[in-house]
Amino acid sequence: MSKWMPDGSGTRARIGVLTPHMDAVPESEFQALAPAGVSIHSARVPLGMVGSDGEIIPHVDAEIAKAFAAPPPRRR
């Protein structure tokens, strides 16, 4: 008889984190703060903070952050 082993999928909760493509901190912070039984699932997404010359734009205004967090528009 095999013994049940946690598979990391979160027995109490699963938290999804969307993080800007260039920020290395959120995944590790969420993982460090998550209690036992909570799994963290993250995805890196482009935030539009890289200029056409490939340089990182240091300031992200509120409009860019809102667009990042907003759900996609509904199709009719």
N, CA, C and O atoms as a Tripos MOL2 file, in Angstrom:
@<TRIPOS>MOLECULE
protein
  304   303    76     0     0
PROTEIN
NO_CHARGES

@<TRIPOS>ATOM
      1 N           0.8480   -1.1720    0.0000 N.3       1 MET1
      2 CA          0.0000    0.0000    0.0000 C.3       1 MET1
      3 C           0.8980    1.2410    0.0000 C.2       1 MET1
      4 O           1.8080    1.3460    0.8230 O.2       1 MET1
      5 N           0.6480    2.1760   -0.9170 N.am      2 SER2
      6 CA          1.4820    3.3690   -0.9690 C.3       2 SER2
      7 C           0.9480    4.4330   -0.0190 C.2       2 SER2
      8 O          -0.2570    4.5540    0.1990 O.2       2 SER2
      9 N           1.8600    5.1840    0.5260 N.am      3 LYS3
     10 CA          1.5070    6.2490    1.4460 C.3       3 LYS3
     11 C           1.2730    7.5350    0.6520 C.2       3 LYS3
     12 O           2.0290    7.8390   -0.2710 O.2       3 LYS3
     13 N           0.2360    8.2880    1.0030 N.am      4 TRP4
     14 CA         -0.0370    9.5450    0.3200 C.3       4 TRP4
     15 C           1.0650   10.5380    0.6340 C.2       4 TRP4
     16 O           1.4540   10.6970    1.7910 O.2       4 TRP4
     17 N           1.5710   11.2110   -0.4030 N.am      5 MET5
     18 CA          2.6140   12.2290   -0.2380 C.3       5 MET5
     19 C           2.1160   13.5260   -0.8770 C.2       5 MET5
     20 O           1.5100   13.4940   -1.9480 O.2       5 MET5
     21 N           2.3650   14.6530   -0.2360 N.am      6 PRO6
     22 CA          1.9530   15.9250   -0.8320 C.3       6 PRO6
     23 C           2.6270   16.1220   -2.1880 C.2       6 PRO6
     24 O           3.8150   15.8420   -2.3470 O.2       6 PRO6
     25 N           1.8700   16.5990   -3.1480 N.am      7 ASP7
     26 CA          2.4480   16.8020   -4.4830 C.3       7 ASP7
     27 C           2.7130   18.2680   -4.7850 C.2       7 ASP7
     28 O           3.1000   18.6040   -5.9040 O.2       7 ASP7
     29 N           2.5130   19.1410   -3.8150 N.am      8 GLY8
     30 CA          2.7930   20.5520   -4.0040 C.3       8 GLY8
     31 C           1.6490   21.3260   -4.6290 C.2       8 GLY8
     32 O           1.7930   22.5170   -4.9040 O.2       8 GLY8
     33 N           0.5160   20.6780   -4.8600 N.am      9 SER9
     34 CA         -0.5820   21.3840   -5.5120 C.3       9 SER9
     35 C          -1.4560   22.1700   -4.5310 C.2       9 SER9
     36 O          -2.4390   22.7880   -4.9420 O.2       9 SER9
     37 N          -1.1210   22.1550   -3.2780 N.am     10 GLY10
     38 CA         -1.8580   22.9390   -2.2900 C.3      10 GLY10
     39 C          -3.0670   22.2090   -1.7600 C.2      10 GLY10
     40 O          -4.0670   22.0700   -2.4640 O.2      10 GLY10
     41 N          -2.9920   21.7430   -0.5390 N.am     11 THR11
     42 CA         -4.1150   21.0280    0.0490 C.3      11 THR11
     43 C          -5.1020   21.9850    0.7120 C.2      11 THR11
     44 O          -6.2870   21.6720    0.8250 O.2      11 THR11
     45 N          -4.6170   23.1610    1.1560 N.am     12 ARG12
     46 CA         -5.4880   24.1620    1.7840 C.3      12 ARG12
     47 C          -5.8980   25.2550    0.8100 C.2      12 ARG12
     48 O          -7.0430   25.7050    0.8030 O.2      12 ARG12
     49 N          -4.9450   25.6730   -0.0090 N.am     13 ALA13
     50 CA         -5.2240   26.7620   -0.9530 C.3      13 ALA13
     51 C          -4.1530   26.7990   -2.0240 C.2      13 ALA13
     52 O          -3.0410   26.3060   -1.8400 O.2      13 ALA13
     53 N          -4.5170   27.3940   -3.1460 N.am     14 ARG14
     54 CA         -3.5720   27.6360   -4.2380 C.3      14 ARG14
     55 C          -3.6350   29.1210   -4.5570 C.2      14 ARG14
     56 O          -4.7140   29.6780   -4.7600 O.2      14 ARG14
     57 N          -2.4820   29.7510   -4.5980 N.am     15 ILE15
     58 CA         -2.4250   31.1800   -4.8850 C.3      15 ILE15
     59 C          -1.7100   31.3830   -6.2090 C.2      15 ILE15
     60 O          -0.6080   30.8760   -6.4170 O.2      15 ILE15
     61 N          -2.3430   32.1250   -7.0960 N.am     16 GLY16
     62 CA         -1.7380   32.4490   -8.3820 C.3      16 GLY16
     63 C          -1.1700   33.8500   -8.3490 C.2      16 GLY16
     64 O          -1.8210   34.7790   -7.8720 O.2      16 GLY16
     65 N           0.0370   34.0040   -8.8500 N.am     17 VAL17
     66 CA          0.7120   35.2950   -8.8420 C.3      17 VAL17
     67 C           1.1360   35.6350  -10.2680 C.2      17 VAL17
     68 O           1.8820   34.8820  -10.8950 O.2      17 VAL17
     69 N           0.6570   36.7730  -10.7810 N.am     18 LEU18
     70 CA          1.1640   37.3010  -12.0450 C.3      18 LEU18
     71 C           2.2230   38.3250  -11.6740 C.2      18 LEU18
     72 O           1.9560   39.2510  -10.9080 O.2      18 LEU18
     73 N           3.4000   38.1650  -12.2050 N.am     19 THR19
     74 CA          4.4910   39.0500  -11.8300 C.3      19 THR19
     75 C           5.1500   39.6390  -13.0700 C.2      19 THR19
     76 O           5.2720   38.9540  -14.0860 O.2      19 THR19
     77 N           5.5740   40.8920  -13.0030 N.am     20 PRO20
     78 CA          6.2510   41.4920  -14.1450 C.3      20 PRO20
     79 C           7.4740   40.6690  -14.5450 C.2      20 PRO20
     80 O           8.1480   40.0850  -13.6970 O.2      20 PRO20
     81 N           7.7430   40.6330  -15.8230 N.am     21 HIS21
     82 CA          8.7910   39.7620  -16.3540 C.3      21 HIS21
     83 C          10.1660   40.0310  -15.7720 C.2      21 HIS21
     84 O          11.0090   39.1330  -15.7660 O.2      21 HIS21
     85 N          10.4200   41.2280  -15.2850 N.am     22 MET22
     86 CA         11.7710   41.5560  -14.8180 C.3      22 MET22
     87 C          11.9130   41.5790  -13.2960 C.2      22 MET22
     88 O          12.9940   41.8790  -12.7890 O.2      22 MET22
     89 N          10.8490   41.2710  -12.5600 N.am     23 ASP23
     90 CA         10.8950   41.3240  -11.0970 C.3      23 ASP23
     91 C          11.1280   39.9280  -10.5340 C.2      23 ASP23
     92 O          10.2830   39.0440  -10.6720 O.2      23 ASP23
     93 N          12.2670   39.7410   -9.9060 N.am     24 ALA24
     94 CA         12.6480   38.4130   -9.4170 C.3      24 ALA24
     95 C          12.1500   38.1120   -8.0070 C.2      24 ALA24
     96 O          12.3730   37.0080   -7.5090 O.2      24 ALA24
     97 N          11.4950   39.0420   -7.3590 N.am     25 VAL25
     98 CA         11.1930   38.8950   -5.9380 C.3      25 VAL25
     99 C           9.8460   38.2380   -5.6080 C.2      25 VAL25
    100 O           9.8150   37.4090   -4.6980 O.2      25 VAL25
    101 N           8.7340   38.5490   -6.2820 N.am     26 PRO26
    102 CA          7.4300   38.0810   -5.7950 C.3      26 PRO26
    103 C           7.3060   36.5780   -5.5740 C.2      26 PRO26
    104 O           6.7620   36.1500   -4.5560 O.2      26 PRO26
    105 N           7.8010   35.7710   -6.5090 N.am     27 GLU27
    106 CA          7.6560   34.3190   -6.3240 C.3      27 GLU27
    107 C           8.3140   33.8460   -5.0430 C.2      27 GLU27
    108 O           7.7240   33.0730   -4.2880 O.2      27 GLU27
    109 N           9.5310   34.3040   -4.7940 N.am     28 SER28
    110 CA         10.2420   33.8390   -3.5940 C.3      28 SER28
    111 C           9.6000   34.3830   -2.3210 C.2      28 SER28
    112 O           9.5600   33.6840   -1.3090 O.2      28 SER28
    113 N           9.0970   35.6170   -2.3530 N.am     29 GLU29
    114 CA          8.4340   36.1610   -1.1640 C.3      29 GLU29
    115 C           7.1430   35.4110   -0.8520 C.2      29 GLU29
    116 O           6.9020   35.0440    0.2970 O.2      29 GLU29
    117 N           6.3180   35.1830   -1.8630 N.am     30 PHE30
    118 CA          5.0700   34.4540   -1.6370 C.3      30 PHE30
    119 C           5.3640   33.0510   -1.1160 C.2      30 PHE30
    120 O           4.7060   32.5850   -0.1860 O.2      30 PHE30
    121 N           6.3500   32.3720   -1.7100 N.am     31 GLN31
    122 CA          6.6920   31.0200   -1.2860 C.3      31 GLN31
    123 C           7.1730   31.0080    0.1660 C.2      31 GLN31
    124 O           6.8120   30.1180    0.9370 O.2      31 GLN31
    125 N           7.9890   32.0010    0.5350 N.am     32 ALA32
    126 CA          8.5180   32.0670    1.8990 C.3      32 ALA32
    127 C           7.4170   32.3510    2.9230 C.2      32 ALA32
    128 O           7.4990   31.8960    4.0640 O.2      32 ALA32
    129 N           6.3960   33.0940    2.5220 N.am     33 LEU33
    130 CA          5.3380   33.4760    3.4570 C.3      33 LEU33
    131 C           4.1640   32.5070    3.4940 C.2      33 LEU33
    132 O           3.3340   32.5740    4.4000 O.2      33 LEU33
    133 N           4.0880   31.6130    2.5250 N.am     34 ALA34
    134 CA          2.9470   30.6920    2.4630 C.3      34 ALA34
    135 C           3.0140   29.6550    3.5800 C.2      34 ALA34
    136 O           4.0620   29.0460    3.7960 O.2      34 ALA34
    137 N           1.9120   29.4510    4.2860 N.am     35 PRO35
    138 CA          1.8950   28.4200    5.3280 C.3      35 PRO35
    139 C           1.8340   27.0240    4.6940 C.2      35 PRO35
    140 O           1.6290   26.8810    3.4890 O.2      35 PRO35
    141 N           2.0120   26.0310    5.5100 N.am     36 ALA36
    142 CA          1.9570   24.6460    5.0290 C.3      36 ALA36
    143 C           0.6070   24.3820    4.3710 C.2      36 ALA36
    144 O          -0.4330   24.8100    4.8720 O.2      36 ALA36
    145 N           0.6340   23.6830    3.2600 N.am     37 GLY37
    146 CA         -0.5900   23.3430    2.5570 C.3      37 GLY37
    147 C          -1.0330   24.3710    1.5350 C.2      37 GLY37
    148 O          -2.0440   24.1720    0.8610 O.2      37 GLY37
    149 N          -0.2990   25.4650    1.4060 N.am     38 VAL38
    150 CA         -0.6220   26.4940    0.4180 C.3      38 VAL38
    151 C           0.4610   26.4840   -0.6450 C.2      38 VAL38
    152 O           1.6460   26.6060   -0.3340 O.2      38 VAL38
    153 N           0.0550   26.3370   -1.8980 N.am     39 SER39
    154 CA          1.0360   26.3310   -2.9800 C.3      39 SER39
    155 C           0.9470   27.6320   -3.7640 C.2      39 SER39
    156 O          -0.1290   28.2130   -3.9110 O.2      39 SER39
    157 N           2.0810   28.0750   -4.2600 N.am     40 ILE40
    158 CA          2.1840   29.3040   -5.0300 C.3      40 ILE40
    159 C           2.4610   28.9400   -6.4830 C.2      40 ILE40
    160 O           3.3690   28.1630   -6.7790 O.2      40 ILE40
    161 N           1.6680   29.5080   -7.3830 N.am     41 HIS41
    162 CA          1.8340   29.2630   -8.8180 C.3      41 HIS41
    163 C           2.0100   30.6140   -9.4860 C.2      41 HIS41
    164 O           1.1370   31.4760   -9.3930 O.2      41 HIS41
    165 N           3.1250   30.8000  -10.1510 N.am     42 SER42
    166 CA          3.3960   32.1130  -10.7130 C.3      42 SER42
    167 C           3.6380   32.0550  -12.2090 C.2      42 SER42
    168 O           4.0200   31.0270  -12.7700 O.2      42 SER42
    169 N           3.4010   33.1890  -12.8260 N.am     43 ALA43
    170 CA          3.6680   33.3400  -14.2500 C.3      43 ALA43
    171 C           4.2470   34.7250  -14.4630 C.2      43 ALA43
    172 O           3.7800   35.7020  -13.8780 O.2      43 ALA43
    173 N           5.2510   34.8000  -15.2890 N.am     44 ARG44
    174 CA          5.8420   36.0920  -15.6350 C.3      44 ARG44
    175 C           5.1700   36.6010  -16.8970 C.2      44 ARG44
    176 O           4.9930   35.8670  -17.8690 O.2      44 ARG44
    177 N           4.8010   37.8680  -16.8620 N.am     45 VAL45
    178 CA          4.1400   38.4700  -18.0080 C.3      45 VAL45
    179 C           4.8410   39.7700  -18.3660 C.2      45 VAL45
    180 O           5.3280   40.4830  -17.4890 O.2      45 VAL45
    181 N           4.8910   40.0790  -19.6590 N.am     46 PRO46
    182 CA          5.5000   41.3530  -20.0540 C.3      46 PRO46
    183 C           4.6220   42.5120  -19.5890 C.2      46 PRO46
    184 O           3.4000   42.4650  -19.7290 O.2      46 PRO46
    185 N           5.2340   43.5320  -19.0450 N.am     47 LEU47
    186 CA          4.4910   44.6660  -18.5160 C.3      47 LEU47
    187 C           4.6460   45.8930  -19.4010 C.2      47 LEU47
    188 O           4.0490   46.9310  -19.1160 O.2      47 LEU47
    189 N           5.4100   45.8020  -20.4380 N.am     48 GLY48
    190 CA          5.6090   46.9520  -21.2960 C.3      48 GLY48
    191 C           6.5500   47.9680  -20.7160 C.2      48 GLY48
    192 O           6.4440   49.1580  -21.0140 O.2      48 GLY48
    193 N           7.4770   47.5160  -19.8870 N.am     49 MET49
    194 CA          8.4150   48.4320  -19.2430 C.3      49 MET49
    195 C           9.7860   48.4210  -19.9150 C.2      49 MET49
    196 O          10.7540   48.9370  -19.3540 O.2      49 MET49
    197 N           9.8750   47.8530  -21.0800 N.am     50 VAL50
    198 CA         11.1320   47.8410  -21.8040 C.3      50 VAL50
    199 C          10.9560   48.7060  -23.0340 C.2      50 VAL50
    200 O          10.0400   48.4920  -23.8270 O.2      50 VAL50
    201 N          11.8390   49.6880  -23.1920 N.am     51 GLY51
    202 CA         11.7450   50.6030  -24.3120 C.3      51 GLY51
    203 C          12.1360   49.9400  -25.6270 C.2      51 GLY51
    204 O          12.6230   48.8090  -25.6470 O.2      51 GLY51
    205 N          11.9170   50.6600  -26.7240 N.am     52 SER52
    206 CA         12.2380   50.1260  -28.0470 C.3      52 SER52
    207 C          13.7280   49.8620  -28.2140 C.2      52 SER52
    208 O          14.1360   49.0730  -29.0670 O.2      52 SER52
    209 N          14.5360   50.5290  -27.3940 N.am     53 ASP53
    210 CA         15.9810   50.3020  -27.4490 C.3      53 ASP53
    211 C          16.4200   49.1480  -26.5560 C.2      53 ASP53
    212 O          17.6130   48.8630  -26.4530 O.2      53 ASP53
    213 N          15.4610   48.4800  -25.9050 N.am     54 GLY54
    214 CA         15.7830   47.3560  -25.0400 C.3      54 GLY54
    215 C          16.1000   47.7520  -23.6050 C.2      54 GLY54
    216 O          16.3420   46.8910  -22.7590 O.2      54 GLY54
    217 N          16.1010   49.0470  -23.3310 N.am     55 GLU55
    218 CA         16.3860   49.5240  -21.9800 C.3      55 GLU55
    219 C          15.1260   49.5020  -21.1260 C.2      55 GLU55
    220 O          14.0220   49.7260  -21.6240 O.2      55 GLU55
    221 N          15.3000   49.2300  -19.8390 N.am     56 ILE56
    222 CA         14.1720   49.1870  -18.9090 C.3      56 ILE56
    223 C          13.7300   50.6100  -18.5740 C.2      56 ILE56
    224 O          14.5530   51.4610  -18.2370 O.2      56 ILE56
    225 N          12.4340   50.8560  -18.6680 N.am     57 ILE57
    226 CA         11.8720   52.1470  -18.2950 C.3      57 ILE57
    227 C          11.7110   52.1370  -16.7770 C.2      57 ILE57
    228 O          10.9800   51.2990  -16.2480 O.2      57 ILE57
    229 N          12.3790   53.0510  -16.0590 N.am     58 PRO58
    230 CA         12.4000   52.9710  -14.5930 C.3      58 PRO58
    231 C          11.0850   53.2850  -13.9010 C.2      58 PRO58
    232 O          10.8880   52.8660  -12.7600 O.2      58 PRO58
    233 N          10.1790   54.0080  -14.5480 N.am     59 HIS59
    234 CA          8.9400   54.4120  -13.8820 C.3      59 HIS59
    235 C           7.7330   53.7930  -14.5810 C.2      59 HIS59
    236 O           7.6110   53.8520  -15.8040 O.2      59 HIS59
    237 N           6.8620   53.2090  -13.8000 N.am     60 VAL60
    238 CA          5.6140   52.6690  -14.3270 C.3      60 VAL60
    239 C           4.4990   53.4760  -13.6960 C.2      60 VAL60
    240 O           4.3330   53.4730  -12.4760 O.2      60 VAL60
    241 N           3.7290   54.1730  -14.5310 N.am     61 ASP61
    242 CA          2.6580   54.9960  -13.9690 C.3      61 ASP61
    243 C           1.4220   54.1490  -13.6620 C.2      61 ASP61
    244 O           1.3700   52.9600  -13.9750 O.2      61 ASP61
    245 N           0.4400   54.7830  -13.0490 N.am     62 ALA62
    246 CA         -0.7600   54.0680  -12.5990 C.3      62 ALA62
    247 C          -1.5360   53.4690  -13.7620 C.2      62 ALA62
    248 O          -2.1210   52.3960  -13.6140 O.2      62 ALA62
    249 N          -1.5580   54.1280  -14.9120 N.am     63 GLU63
    250 CA         -2.3030   53.6100  -16.0580 C.3      63 GLU63
    251 C          -1.7290   52.2840  -16.5520 C.2      63 GLU63
    252 O          -2.4840   51.3710  -16.8890 O.2      63 GLU63
    253 N          -0.4120   52.1710  -16.5980 N.am     64 ILE64
    254 CA          0.2140   50.9150  -17.0130 C.3      64 ILE64
    255 C          -0.1020   49.8170  -16.0080 C.2      64 ILE64
    256 O          -0.4130   48.6930  -16.4010 O.2      64 ILE64
    257 N          -0.0280   50.1270  -14.7110 N.am     65 ALA65
    258 CA         -0.3260   49.1300  -13.6780 C.3      65 ALA65
    259 C          -1.7870   48.6880  -13.7480 C.2      65 ALA65
    260 O          -2.0800   47.5040  -13.5840 O.2      65 ALA65
    261 N          -2.7060   49.6230  -13.9890 N.am     66 LYS66
    262 CA         -4.1260   49.2700  -14.1020 C.3      66 LYS66
    263 C          -4.3760   48.3820  -15.3150 C.2      66 LYS66
    264 O          -5.1350   47.4160  -15.2370 O.2      66 LYS66
    265 N          -3.7410   48.7070  -16.4290 N.am     67 ALA67
    266 CA         -3.9030   47.8930  -17.6360 C.3      67 ALA67
    267 C          -3.3620   46.4870  -17.4140 C.2      67 ALA67
    268 O          -3.9260   45.5220  -17.9300 O.2      67 ALA67
    269 N          -2.2880   46.3580  -16.6610 N.am     68 PHE68
    270 CA         -1.6890   45.0630  -16.3520 C.3      68 PHE68
    271 C          -2.6530   44.2060  -15.5330 C.2      68 PHE68
    272 O          -2.7730   43.0030  -15.7680 O.2      68 PHE68
    273 N          -3.3400   44.8280  -14.5700 N.am     69 ALA69
    274 CA         -4.1990   44.0860  -13.6510 C.3      69 ALA69
    275 C          -5.6170   43.8690  -14.1750 C.2      69 ALA69
    276 O          -6.3350   43.0110  -13.6630 O.2      69 ALA69
    277 N          -6.0270   44.6250  -15.1800 N.am     70 ALA70
    278 CA         -7.4020   44.5420  -15.6710 C.3      70 ALA70
    279 C          -7.6480   43.2530  -16.4530 C.2      70 ALA70
    280 O          -6.7560   42.7630  -17.1440 O.2      70 ALA70
    281 N          -8.8570   42.7060  -16.3420 N.am     71 PRO71
    282 CA         -9.1850   41.5290  -17.1460 C.3      71 PRO71
    283 C          -9.2790   41.9250  -18.6240 C.2      71 PRO71
    284 O          -9.5060   43.0940  -18.9360 O.2      71 PRO71
    285 N          -9.1110   40.9800  -19.5130 N.am     72 PRO72
    286 CA         -9.2210   41.3090  -20.9410 C.3      72 PRO72
    287 C         -10.6370   41.7380  -21.2890 C.2      72 PRO72
    288 O         -11.5870   41.3210  -20.6270 O.2      72 PRO72
    289 N         -10.7950   42.5680  -22.3210 N.am     73 PRO73
    290 CA        -12.1530   42.9900  -22.6990 C.3      73 PRO73
    291 C         -12.9750   41.8030  -23.1940 C.2      73 PRO73
    292 O         -12.4320   40.8600  -23.7690 O.2      73 PRO73
    293 N         -14.2720   41.8560  -22.9690 N.am     74 ARG74
    294 CA        -15.1720   40.7830  -23.4060 C.3      74 ARG74
    295 C         -15.3920   40.8690  -24.9030 C.2      74 ARG74
    296 O         -15.5160   41.9570  -25.4660 O.2      74 ARG74
    297 N         -15.4370   39.7210  -25.5350 N.am     75 ARG75
    298 CA        -15.7710   39.6630  -26.9480 C.3      75 ARG75
    299 C         -17.2670   39.4850  -27.0800 C.2      75 ARG75
    300 O         -17.8920   38.7950  -26.2740 O.2      75 ARG75
    301 N         -17.8290   40.0920  -28.0740 N.am     76 ARG76
    302 CA        -19.2870   39.9820  -28.2830 C.3      76 ARG76
    303 C         -19.5770   39.1630  -29.4830 C.2      76 ARG76
    304 O         -20.7420   38.9570  -29.8230 O.2      76 ARG76
@<TRIPOS>BOND
     1     1     2 1
     2     2     3 1
     3     3     4 2
     4     3     5 am
     5     5     6 1
     6     6     7 1
     7     7     8 2
     8     7     9 am
     9     9    10 1
    10    10    11 1
    11    11    12 2
    12    11    13 am
    13    13    14 1
    14    14    15 1
    15    15    16 2
    16    15    17 am
    17    17    18 1
    18    18    19 1
    19    19    20 2
    20    19    21 am
    21    21    22 1
    22    22    23 1
    23    23    24 2
    24    23    25 am
    25    25    26 1
    26    26    27 1
    27    27    28 2
    28    27    29 am
    29    29    30 1
    30    30    31 1
    31    31    32 2
    32    31    33 am
    33    33    34 1
    34    34    35 1
    35    35    36 2
    36    35    37 am
    37    37    38 1
    38    38    39 1
    39    39    40 2
    40    39    41 am
    41    41    42 1
    42    42    43 1
    43    43    44 2
    44    43    45 am
    45    45    46 1
    46    46    47 1
    47    47    48 2
    48    47    49 am
    49    49    50 1
    50    50    51 1
    51    51    52 2
    52    51    53 am
    53    53    54 1
    54    54    55 1
    55    55    56 2
    56    55    57 am
    57    57    58 1
    58    58    59 1
    59    59    60 2
    60    59    61 am
    61    61    62 1
    62    62    63 1
    63    63    64 2
    64    63    65 am
    65    65    66 1
    66    66    67 1
    67    67    68 2
    68    67    69 am
    69    69    70 1
    70    70    71 1
    71    71    72 2
    72    71    73 am
    73    73    74 1
    74    74    75 1
    75    75    76 2
    76    75    77 am
    77    77    78 1
    78    78    79 1
    79    79    80 2
    80    79    81 am
    81    81    82 1
    82    82    83 1
    83    83    84 2
    84    83    85 am
    85    85    86 1
    86    86    87 1
    87    87    88 2
    88    87    89 am
    89    89    90 1
    90    90    91 1
    91    91    92 2
    92    91    93 am
    93    93    94 1
    94    94    95 1
    95    95    96 2
    96    95    97 am
    97    97    98 1
    98    98    99 1
    99    99   100 2
   100    99   101 am
   101   101   102 1
   102   102   103 1
   103   103   104 2
   104   103   105 am
   105   105   106 1
   106   106   107 1
   107   107   108 2
   108   107   109 am
   109   109   110 1
   110   110   111 1
   111   111   112 2
   112   111   113 am
   113   113   114 1
   114   114   115 1
   115   115   116 2
   116   115   117 am
   117   117   118 1
   118   118   119 1
   119   119   120 2
   120   119   121 am
   121   121   122 1
   122   122   123 1
   123   123   124 2
   124   123   125 am
   125   125   126 1
   126   126   127 1
   127   127   128 2
   128   127   129 am
   129   129   130 1
   130   130   131 1
   131   131   132 2
   132   131   133 am
   133   133   134 1
   134   134   135 1
   135   135   136 2
   136   135   137 am
   137   137   138 1
   138   138   139 1
   139   139   140 2
   140   139   141 am
   141   141   142 1
   142   142   143 1
   143   143   144 2
   144   143   145 am
   145   145   146 1
   146   146   147 1
   147   147   148 2
   148   147   149 am
   149   149   150 1
   150   150   151 1
   151   151   152 2
   152   151   153 am
   153   153   154 1
   154   154   155 1
   155   155   156 2
   156   155   157 am
   157   157   158 1
   158   158   159 1
   159   159   160 2
   160   159   161 am
   161   161   162 1
   162   162   163 1
   163   163   164 2
   164   163   165 am
   165   165   166 1
   166   166   167 1
   167   167   168 2
   168   167   169 am
   169   169   170 1
   170   170   171 1
   171   171   172 2
   172   171   173 am
   173   173   174 1
   174   174   175 1
   175   175   176 2
   176   175   177 am
   177   177   178 1
   178   178   179 1
   179   179   180 2
   180   179   181 am
   181   181   182 1
   182   182   183 1
   183   183   184 2
   184   183   185 am
   185   185   186 1
   186   186   187 1
   187   187   188 2
   188   187   189 am
   189   189   190 1
   190   190   191 1
   191   191   192 2
   192   191   193 am
   193   193   194 1
   194   194   195 1
   195   195   196 2
   196   195   197 am
   197   197   198 1
   198   198   199 1
   199   199   200 2
   200   199   201 am
   201   201   202 1
   202   202   203 1
   203   203   204 2
   204   203   205 am
   205   205   206 1
   206   206   207 1
   207   207   208 2
   208   207   209 am
   209   209   210 1
   210   210   211 1
   211   211   212 2
   212   211   213 am
   213   213   214 1
   214   214   215 1
   215   215   216 2
   216   215   217 am
   217   217   218 1
   218   218   219 1
   219   219   220 2
   220   219   221 am
   221   221   222 1
   222   222   223 1
   223   223   224 2
   224   223   225 am
   225   225   226 1
   226   226   227 1
   227   227   228 2
   228   227   229 am
   229   229   230 1
   230   230   231 1
   231   231   232 2
   232   231   233 am
   233   233   234 1
   234   234   235 1
   235   235   236 2
   236   235   237 am
   237   237   238 1
   238   238   239 1
   239   239   240 2
   240   239   241 am
   241   241   242 1
   242   242   243 1
   243   243   244 2
   244   243   245 am
   245   245   246 1
   246   246   247 1
   247   247   248 2
   248   247   249 am
   249   249   250 1
   250   250   251 1
   251   251   252 2
   252   251   253 am
   253   253   254 1
   254   254   255 1
   255   255   256 2
   256   255   257 am
   257   257   258 1
   258   258   259 1
   259   259   260 2
   260   259   261 am
   261   261   262 1
   262   262   263 1
   263   263   264 2
   264   263   265 am
   265   265   266 1
   266   266   267 1
   267   267   268 2
   268   267   269 am
   269   269   270 1
   270   270   271 1
   271   271   272 2
   272   271   273 am
   273   273   274 1
   274   274   275 1
   275   275   276 2
   276   275   277 am
   277   277   278 1
   278   278   279 1
   279   279   280 2
   280   279   281 am
   281   281   282 1
   282   282   283 1
   283   283   284 2
   284   283   285 am
   285   285   286 1
   286   286   287 1
   287   287   288 2
   288   287   289 am
   289   289   290 1
   290   290   291 1
   291   291   292 2
   292   291   293 am
   293   293   294 1
   294   294   295 1
   295   295   296 2
   296   295   297 am
   297   297   298 1
   298   298   299 1
   299   299   300 2
   300   299   301 am
   301   301   302 1
   302   302   303 1
   303   303   304 2
@<TRIPOS>SUBSTRUCTURE
     1 MET1         2 RESIDUE 1 A MET
     2 SER2         6 RESIDUE 1 A SER
     3 LYS3        10 RESIDUE 1 A LYS
     4 TRP4        14 RESIDUE 1 A TRP
     5 MET5        18 RESIDUE 1 A MET
     6 PRO6        22 RESIDUE 1 A PRO
     7 ASP7        26 RESIDUE 1 A ASP
     8 GLY8        30 RESIDUE 1 A GLY
     9 SER9        34 RESIDUE 1 A SER
    10 GLY10       38 RESIDUE 1 A GLY
    11 THR11       42 RESIDUE 1 A THR
    12 ARG12       46 RESIDUE 1 A ARG
    13 ALA13       50 RESIDUE 1 A ALA
    14 ARG14       54 RESIDUE 1 A ARG
    15 ILE15       58 RESIDUE 1 A ILE
    16 GLY16       62 RESIDUE 1 A GLY
    17 VAL17       66 RESIDUE 1 A VAL
    18 LEU18       70 RESIDUE 1 A LEU
    19 THR19       74 RESIDUE 1 A THR
    20 PRO20       78 RESIDUE 1 A PRO
    21 HIS21       82 RESIDUE 1 A HIS
    22 MET22       86 RESIDUE 1 A MET
    23 ASP23       90 RESIDUE 1 A ASP
    24 ALA24       94 RESIDUE 1 A ALA
    25 VAL25       98 RESIDUE 1 A VAL
    26 PRO26      102 RESIDUE 1 A PRO
    27 GLU27      106 RESIDUE 1 A GLU
    28 SER28      110 RESIDUE 1 A SER
    29 GLU29      114 RESIDUE 1 A GLU
    30 PHE30      118 RESIDUE 1 A PHE
    31 GLN31      122 RESIDUE 1 A GLN
    32 ALA32      126 RESIDUE 1 A ALA
    33 LEU33      130 RESIDUE 1 A LEU
    34 ALA34      134 RESIDUE 1 A ALA
    35 PRO35      138 RESIDUE 1 A PRO
    36 ALA36      142 RESIDUE 1 A ALA
    37 GLY37      146 RESIDUE 1 A GLY
    38 VAL38      150 RESIDUE 1 A VAL
    39 SER39      154 RESIDUE 1 A SER
    40 ILE40      158 RESIDUE 1 A ILE
    41 HIS41      162 RESIDUE 1 A HIS
    42 SER42      166 RESIDUE 1 A SER
    43 ALA43      170 RESIDUE 1 A ALA
    44 ARG44      174 RESIDUE 1 A ARG
    45 VAL45      178 RESIDUE 1 A VAL
    46 PRO46      182 RESIDUE 1 A PRO
    47 LEU47      186 RESIDUE 1 A LEU
    48 GLY48      190 RESIDUE 1 A GLY
    49 MET49      194 RESIDUE 1 A MET
    50 VAL50      198 RESIDUE 1 A VAL
    51 GLY51      202 RESIDUE 1 A GLY
    52 SER52      206 RESIDUE 1 A SER
    53 ASP53      210 RESIDUE 1 A ASP
    54 GLY54      214 RESIDUE 1 A GLY
    55 GLU55      218 RESIDUE 1 A GLU
    56 ILE56      222 RESIDUE 1 A ILE
    57 ILE57      226 RESIDUE 1 A ILE
    58 PRO58      230 RESIDUE 1 A PRO
    59 HIS59      234 RESIDUE 1 A HIS
    60 VAL60      238 RESIDUE 1 A VAL
    61 ASP61      242 RESIDUE 1 A ASP
    62 ALA62      246 RESIDUE 1 A ALA
    63 GLU63      250 RESIDUE 1 A GLU
    64 ILE64      254 RESIDUE 1 A ILE
    65 ALA65      258 RESIDUE 1 A ALA
    66 LYS66      262 RESIDUE 1 A LYS
    67 ALA67      266 RESIDUE 1 A ALA
    68 PHE68      270 RESIDUE 1 A PHE
    69 ALA69      274 RESIDUE 1 A ALA
    70 ALA70      278 RESIDUE 1 A ALA
    71 PRO71      282 RESIDUE 1 A PRO
    72 PRO72      286 RESIDUE 1 A PRO
    73 PRO73      290 RESIDUE 1 A PRO
    74 ARG74      294 RESIDUE 1 A ARG
    75 ARG75      298 RESIDUE 1 A ARG
    76 ARG76      302 RESIDUE 1 A ARG
